[in-house]
Amino acid sequence: MRMINLKKRLGGFSLSVENLRLAPGRIHGLIGPNGSGKTTAMKLMAGLLEPDSGEVDYEGLARRDITMAPRKPYFLHDSVYRNLVYPLSLRGMKSDPEQIRRYLRTVGR
């Protein structure tokens, strides 16, 4: 999936993505501070929002191939590990505990 010259304005917030490509067959997540555009970008990727300009090229993916698991208060009671594993469980996929631990070490958790 690619986002190309994408722009979206919501109220006083503006998201601009020049070129972002997500590797096929991988699981991706977005991290960043509050207000940085993570949810807006995910909604654009999932087709829940339309860009003001630019495009989202799904490169053959169907909408059902995209899972969006927004962070809601019900996630706050669980561990960071469980929050990472949750999207996998939605797809019926088994997680690799050692791989998850490596990801956690990478981001300092």
N, C-alpha and C positions, 0 to 999 in steps of 0.2 A: 504494500500500500504506500502511496506517495501523497504528500500534500505539496502543491506547487503554487507559488505566488499567492498564497491564500490569505485573505483578510476577512475579519469579522469584527463588527462593532456592536457592543451591547451597552447601552447607556453611555457612561463615561469611559468604559473599558474598550480597548482596541487590541486585538490579537493579529499578529502578522507572522506568517511562516513562509520564508522564502523557498526552502526546499528541505523536506523531511522524508526520508524513506525508511520504512520498517521492513526488516528482513522477513521474507516468507518463512512459515513454519516455526516461528519463534514466538515466545510470549513476551510482551512488552508492558512496561508500566511507566507512568509519568510521575516524577517527583519534583517538588519545588515549593516555594513559599506560598502562603495564602495570597490569592489575587493574581497569581502569575499566568493564569489561563489554562491550567491543566484540565479542568472540567469542560471548558469551552472547546478545547482541542479534542477531547474524547467525544463530546457530543457531535462535533463535526465529522470525526472519523466514523462514528456509529450511524451517521445519517439522521440524527435527531435535530440537527441545525443545518441550515443551508449557508454556505459562505456568501459574503457580500461580493467577493471577486476571487478569482483563482479557482483551483479545482482539487478535489480529492479523487485520485485515480486508484480504484480498488484492485487493479491488476488481477482481475479474475476472481476475486473474493466475492462471496455472496454476503448479504447482510447478516445471515445466521452464523457466519464464520467469525463474527466480531462480538466479543463479550465486553460489556462495560459494567464494571463493579465500582460504583462511586462510593466514596467514604462517607458513611452516614454515622450518626451517633451509636447505632447498634454495633458498629465495628469496634468502638472504643473499649469495650469490655474484654476483647480478645487480645491475644499476643500479636506482635508484628509477624511472627512465623505463620500463625493461623490466617492472618489477613492475606499473606502471600499465597497460601495454599488454596484459599477459598475459590478464586476464579478457576483453578484447575478442577476442583471438585464439581463446579457447575457444568463442566464439559465431560465429566466422568473420567478424568485423567488422574493417574497416580502421580504423586510428587516424589521427587528424589530428595530425601532429607539432607543428604550431604550437599547437594547442589544448592538447596535453599539456604543452608548454613553459610556456604561460600558467598551467596548474594548478600546475606545479612552482614557478613564481615566486610564486604566491599563498601557498604554504605554506613559502616560503623555501628551496627546494632548487634 
